[in-house]
Amino acid sequence: MYRNESRIKRQDYSYWPSDASSKTTDVVEELISGIMEAGEVDIVGIKDGIFLVCSAINMATEIAKVYVDDICITNIEVPVLGKTSAISVHLTQKQAGDYAALAEQEEQEMENVEEQTISVSRAATMERLLTISLLRLAKLNEIRIVAAGSSINDAISLALSLTKGQISKDIVGTKLIHLYSISMRNDPTKSIAAISIYLQKGITRECTKRQMNLFKK
């Protein structure tokens, strides 16, 4: 974990690829501690550290009064890693919105949820996923990218390729990002972090100034 007290506030946290093997519970402890101290927390995940961040957020929101207030994904330039994907999440102690309800509404408004859903897994190459997504966007106004576990990293990379990569003929923006948990296939008693990213043609969405400052740090 990258922590520099002279540059980052006590309630701001950043996780890098080298942190990917860290225990989720350790990160949850940091988040809950920050929430108790300041009432709000900003957490950033870089590349392979994204899944760790998403897992910790899901666990924290399940066991404590911790709520997702805002989520942003973007590409950043890192000296060691080069251009890479990143996620920034602002957490608060008071619920400002219901992401689950918003996601449900999005799916209800879709013409064909199954056709508009791109499932990301390690079995498919990024090139294949990108081509499928572009084919769907060519005839549909909105698509949903879903992934669970470590595939969350690839799902965010795919979404950024479509929204920031200048490959789509149409302007495509991120309409909604929903973090949640699903039961594991091999053990229904355990859960794993999952993500749904809703992309829509004709819109753009930029990160807030606060989030961009966090990415710069």
MIKOL-80322 format. One record per residue (C-alpha): residue in one letter; y, z, x. Coordinates in steps of 0.2 Angstrom, whole numbers, plus 5000, padded with zeros to 4 digits. Layout:
<sites>
+------+------+------+------+
! code !   c2 !   c3 !   c1 !
+------+------+------+------+
!    A !    Y !    Z !    X !
...
+------+------+------+------+
</sites>
This chain:
<sites>
+------+------+------+------+
! code !   c2 !   c3 !   c1 !
+------+------+------+------+
!    M ! 5000 ! 5000 ! 5000 !
!    Y ! 5017 ! 4995 ! 5006 !
!    R ! 5029 ! 5010 ! 5005 !
!    N ! 5045 ! 5012 ! 5014 !
!    E ! 5055 ! 5027 ! 5007 !
!    S ! 5072 ! 5020 ! 5014 !
!    R ! 5070 ! 5004 ! 5004 !
!    I ! 5060 ! 5008 ! 4989 !
!    K ! 5063 ! 5021 ! 4976 !
!    R ! 5050 ! 5035 ! 4974 !
!    Q ! 5045 ! 5027 ! 4957 !
!    D ! 5043 ! 5009 ! 4964 !
!    Y ! 5026 ! 5003 ! 4971 !
!    S ! 5020 ! 4987 ! 4979 !
!    Y ! 5001 ! 4983 ! 4983 !
!    W ! 4996 ! 4969 ! 4995 !
!    P ! 4979 ! 4960 ! 4998 !
!    S ! 4975 ! 4973 ! 5011 !
!    D ! 4975 ! 4986 ! 4997 !
!    A ! 4963 ! 4976 ! 4985 !
!    S ! 4948 ! 4988 ! 4990 !
!    S ! 4958 ! 5004 ! 4986 !
!    K ! 4952 ! 5015 ! 4972 !
!    T ! 4960 ! 5011 ! 4955 !
!    T ! 4961 ! 5030 ! 4951 !
!    D ! 4972 ! 5033 ! 4967 !
!    V ! 4984 ! 5020 ! 4960 !
!    V ! 4984 ! 5027 ! 4943 !
!    E ! 4988 ! 5044 ! 4950 !
!    E ! 5003 ! 5036 ! 4959 !
!    L ! 5009 ! 5028 ! 4942 !
!    I ! 5007 ! 5044 ! 4932 !
!    S ! 5016 ! 5054 ! 4945 !
!    G ! 5030 ! 5042 ! 4945 !
!    I ! 5031 ! 5042 ! 4926 !
!    M ! 5032 ! 5061 ! 4926 !
!    E ! 5045 ! 5061 ! 4939 !
!    A ! 5057 ! 5047 ! 4933 !
!    G ! 5051 ! 5042 ! 4916 !
!    E ! 5049 ! 5024 ! 4922 !
!    V ! 5039 ! 5015 ! 4936 !
!    D ! 5040 ! 4997 ! 4943 !
!    I ! 5024 ! 4991 ! 4951 !
!    V ! 5021 ! 4975 ! 4961 !
!    G ! 5005 ! 4966 ! 4965 !
!    I ! 5004 ! 4953 ! 4978 !
!    K ! 4990 ! 4940 ! 4979 !
!    D ! 4973 ! 4949 ! 4979 !
!    G ! 4982 ! 4965 ! 4975 !
!    I ! 4986 ! 4959 ! 4958 !
!    F ! 4969 ! 4964 ! 4950 !
!    L ! 4971 ! 4981 ! 4957 !
!    V ! 4988 ! 4983 ! 4949 !
!    C ! 4982 ! 4976 ! 4932 !
!    S ! 4967 ! 4988 ! 4933 !
!    A ! 4977 ! 5003 ! 4937 !
!    I ! 4990 ! 4999 ! 4923 !
!    N ! 4976 ! 4997 ! 4910 !
!    M ! 4968 ! 5014 ! 4915 !
!    A ! 4985 ! 5022 ! 4915 !
!    T ! 4990 ! 5016 ! 4898 !
!    E ! 4973 ! 5021 ! 4891 !
!    I ! 4974 ! 5039 ! 4897 !
!    A ! 4992 ! 5044 ! 4896 !
!    K ! 5009 ! 5040 ! 4888 !
!    V ! 5012 ! 5025 ! 4899 !
!    Y ! 5018 ! 5009 ! 4891 !
!    V ! 5021 ! 4991 ! 4897 !
!    D ! 5039 ! 4987 ! 4895 !
!    D ! 5040 ! 4970 ! 4904 !
!    I ! 5029 ! 4959 ! 4914 !
!    C ! 5034 ! 4945 ! 4926 !
!    I ! 5024 ! 4933 ! 4937 !
!    T ! 5031 ! 4922 ! 4950 !
!    N ! 5028 ! 4914 ! 4967 !
!    I ! 5036 ! 4923 ! 4982 !
!    E ! 5037 ! 4919 ! 5001 !
!    V ! 5029 ! 4931 ! 5012 !
!    P ! 5030 ! 4929 ! 5031 !
!    V ! 5012 ! 4933 ! 5034 !
!    L ! 5005 ! 4925 ! 5018 !
!    G ! 5017 ! 4911 ! 5015 !
!    K ! 5019 ! 4906 ! 4997 !
!    T ! 5009 ! 4917 ! 4986 !
!    S ! 5008 ! 4923 ! 4968 !
!    A ! 5014 ! 4940 ! 4963 !
!    I ! 5016 ! 4951 ! 4947 !
!    S ! 5029 ! 4964 ! 4943 !
!    V ! 5027 ! 4976 ! 4929 !
!    H ! 5039 ! 4989 ! 4922 !
!    L ! 5031 ! 5004 ! 4914 !
!    T ! 5040 ! 5017 ! 4904 !
!    Q ! 5035 ! 5033 ! 4895 !
!    K ! 5041 ! 5027 ! 4878 !
!    Q ! 5034 ! 5012 ! 4869 !
!    A ! 5046 ! 4998 ! 4866 !
!    G ! 5035 ! 4985 ! 4860 !
!    D ! 5017 ! 4981 ! 4855 !
!    Y ! 5010 ! 4968 ! 4866 !
!    A ! 4993 ! 4968 ! 4857 !
!    A ! 5001 ! 4964 ! 4841 !
!    L ! 5012 ! 4951 ! 4849 !
!    A ! 4996 ! 4943 ! 4856 !
!    E ! 4987 ! 4943 ! 4840 !
!    Q ! 5002 ! 4935 ! 4831 !
!    E ! 5002 ! 4921 ! 4844 !
!    E ! 4984 ! 4918 ! 4841 !
!    Q ! 4986 ! 4918 ! 4823 !
!    E ! 4999 ! 4904 ! 4824 !
!    M ! 4988 ! 4893 ! 4835 !
!    E ! 4981 ! 4878 ! 4827 !
!    N ! 4964 ! 4880 ! 4836 !
!    V ! 4962 ! 4895 ! 4847 !
!    E ! 4946 ! 4890 ! 4855 !
!    E ! 4953 ! 4873 ! 4860 !
!    Q ! 4969 ! 4880 ! 4866 !
!    T ! 4961 ! 4893 ! 4877 !
!    I ! 4957 ! 4891 ! 4896 !
!    S ! 4944 ! 4903 ! 4902 !
!    V ! 4946 ! 4906 ! 4921 !
!    S ! 4931 ! 4911 ! 4931 !
!    R ! 4925 ! 4910 ! 4949 !
!    A ! 4913 ! 4896 ! 4943 !
!    A ! 4927 ! 4884 ! 4941 !
!    T ! 4938 ! 4877 ! 4955 !
!    M ! 4957 ! 4878 ! 4953 !
!    E ! 4958 ! 4859 ! 4953 !
!    R ! 4947 ! 4858 ! 4938 !
!    L ! 4956 ! 4872 ! 4929 !
!    L ! 4973 ! 4864 ! 4932 !
!    T ! 4966 ! 4847 ! 4926 !
!    I ! 4959 ! 4854 ! 4910 !
!    S ! 4975 ! 4864 ! 4907 !
!    L ! 4986 ! 4848 ! 4909 !
!    L ! 4974 ! 4838 ! 4897 !
!    R ! 4977 ! 4852 ! 4884 !
!    L ! 4995 ! 4853 ! 4886 !
!    A ! 4997 ! 4834 ! 4885 !
!    K ! 4991 ! 4836 ! 4866 !
!    L ! 4995 ! 4854 ! 4862 !
!    N ! 5011 ! 4864 ! 4862 !
!    E ! 5004 ! 4880 ! 4868 !
!    I ! 4989 ! 4886 ! 4878 !
!    R ! 4981 ! 4903 ! 4882 !
!    I ! 4974 ! 4906 ! 4899 !
!    V ! 4962 ! 4921 ! 4899 !
!    A ! 4953 ! 4930 ! 4913 !
!    A ! 4944 ! 4946 ! 4917 !
!    G ! 4941 ! 4956 ! 4933 !
!    S ! 4945 ! 4948 ! 4950 !
!    S ! 4948 ! 4931 ! 4941 !
!    I ! 4965 ! 4938 ! 4935 !
!    N ! 4971 ! 4933 ! 4952 !
!    D ! 4966 ! 4915 ! 4949 !
!    A ! 4973 ! 4915 ! 4931 !
!    I ! 4990 ! 4920 ! 4937 !
!    S ! 4989 ! 4907 ! 4951 !
!    L ! 4985 ! 4894 ! 4938 !
!    A ! 4999 ! 4899 ! 4926 !
!    L ! 5011 ! 4898 ! 4940 !
!    S ! 5005 ! 4881 ! 4945 !
!    L ! 5009 ! 4875 ! 4928 !
!    T ! 5026 ! 4883 ! 4926 !
!    K ! 5032 ! 4883 ! 4944 !
!    G ! 5022 ! 4869 ! 4952 !
!    Q ! 5032 ! 4854 ! 4945 !
!    I ! 5015 ! 4846 ! 4941 !
!    S ! 5017 ! 4846 ! 4922 !
!    K ! 5026 ! 4831 ! 4914 !
!    D ! 5034 ! 4843 ! 4901 !
!    I ! 5043 ! 4859 ! 4905 !
!    V ! 5031 ! 4873 ! 4903 !
!    G ! 5036 ! 4892 ! 4902 !
!    T ! 5027 ! 4908 ! 4900 !
!    K ! 5029 ! 4915 ! 4883 !
!    L ! 5019 ! 4931 ! 4883 !
!    I ! 5008 ! 4940 ! 4896 !
!    H ! 4996 ! 4953 ! 4888 !
!    L ! 4986 ! 4965 ! 4899 !
!    Y ! 4971 ! 4974 ! 4891 !
!    S ! 4953 ! 4979 ! 4894 !
!    I ! 4936 ! 4972 ! 4888 !
!    S ! 4918 ! 4978 ! 4889 !
!    M ! 4908 ! 4973 ! 4904 !
!    R ! 4894 ! 4961 ! 4900 !
!    N ! 4881 ! 4970 ! 4910 !
!    D ! 4886 ! 4987 ! 4905 !
!    P ! 4895 ! 4988 ! 4888 !
!    T ! 4899 ! 5007 ! 4891 !
!    K ! 4911 ! 5002 ! 4905 !
!    S ! 4927 ! 4991 ! 4903 !
!    I ! 4936 ! 4979 ! 4915 !
!    A ! 4954 ! 4973 ! 4916 !
!    A ! 4958 ! 4957 ! 4907 !
!    I ! 4973 ! 4946 ! 4905 !
!    S ! 4980 ! 4933 ! 4892 !
!    I ! 4994 ! 4922 ! 4898 !
!    Y ! 5002 ! 4911 ! 4884 !
!    L ! 5011 ! 4896 ! 4890 !
!    Q ! 5022 ! 4885 ! 4879 !
!    K ! 5030 ! 4868 ! 4882 !
!    G ! 5049 ! 4867 ! 4881 !
!    I ! 5053 ! 4884 ! 4886 !
!    T ! 5058 ! 4893 ! 4903 !
!    R ! 5057 ! 4911 ! 4907 !
!    E ! 5064 ! 4919 ! 4923 !
!    C ! 5061 ! 4936 ! 4930 !
!    T ! 5075 ! 4949 ! 4927 !
!    K ! 5087 ! 4953 ! 4942 !
!    R ! 5078 ! 4970 ! 4944 !
!    Q ! 5061 ! 4961 ! 4946 !
!    M ! 5068 ! 4949 ! 4958 !
!    N ! 5075 ! 4962 ! 4969 !
!    L ! 5058 ! 4971 ! 4969 !
!    F ! 5050 ! 4955 ! 4975 !
!    K ! 5063 ! 4953 ! 4988 !
!    K ! 5059 ! 4970 ! 4995 !
+------+------+------+------+
</sites>
